[in-house]
Amino acid sequence: MSSSDLLERPELKDADTSKDDEVFHYVRKNQIAESAVMGNMVVALCGETFPVTKTPKPGSPVCKECKEIYANLPKGKD
């Protein structure tokens, strides 16, 4: 998997608890639109599974595990 297959900004996983626990996860670009329209589940780099329901805002918290995995992916040449 190359970084070009991933979204440049993470998507949000809705938390079942308070908004303070919400974090954004990195997911594959090709899964985002289908999930948003059809409600299909996506799998984040960290393994979390959820439907895409929200778009992150600048400064939103990112899943530490997703961020670490993404940083260690080989970077594609664009």
C-alpha positions in Angstrom: 0.0 0.0 0.0 1.4 3.4 -0.9 0.5 6.7 0.7 -1.1 7.8 -2.6 -3.9 5.3 -1.9 -4.7 7.1 1.3 -6.6 10.2 2.1 -4.4 13.2 2.9 -6.6 14.1 5.8 -8.2 11.6 8.1 -11.9 10.8 8.4 -13.8 10.8 11.7 -14.9 7.8 13.7 -18.0 8.6 15.7 -17.4 7.8 19.3 -20.2 6.3 21.4 -19.1 8.6 24.2 -18.5 12.3 24.5 -17.2 14.4 21.7 -13.9 14.7 23.6 -13.2 11.0 22.6 -13.7 11.5 18.9 -10.6 11.1 16.8 -10.0 11.0 13.0 -8.6 7.9 11.3 -6.8 7.5 8.0 -8.7 5.4 5.5 -8.3 4.6 1.7 -9.5 7.3 -0.6 -11.5 4.9 -2.7 -13.6 3.8 0.3 -14.7 7.3 1.4 -17.3 8.4 -1.1 -19.0 5.0 -1.2 -19.2 4.9 2.5 -20.6 8.4 2.7 -23.3 7.7 0.1 -24.1 4.0 0.8 -23.2 3.8 4.5 -20.6 1.0 3.9 -18.0 0.4 6.5 -14.4 1.5 6.0 -11.3 0.1 7.7 -8.8 2.6 9.1 -5.0 1.9 9.1 -5.3 1.0 12.8 -8.0 -1.6 12.1 -11.0 0.4 13.3 -14.1 -0.2 11.2 -16.8 2.4 10.9 -19.0 4.3 8.3 -17.7 7.7 7.2 -20.1 10.3 8.6 -18.1 13.5 9.2 -15.3 15.5 7.7 -12.4 16.7 9.8 -11.6 20.3 10.6 -8.1 21.7 10.8 -6.6 20.8 14.2 -8.9 17.9 14.8 -7.3 15.0 16.8 -5.9 12.1 14.8 -5.7 8.5 15.9 -2.1 8.0 17.2 -1.8 4.5 15.7 -3.1 5.6 12.3 -0.7 8.6 12.3 2.3 6.3 13.1 1.4 3.7 10.5 0.8 6.4 7.8 4.2 8.0 8.6 5.9 4.7 8.1 4.3 3.9 4.7 6.5 4.2 1.6 5.7 7.5 -0.1 4.6 7.3 -3.8 6.0 9.5 -6.5 3.4 11.8 -7.8 
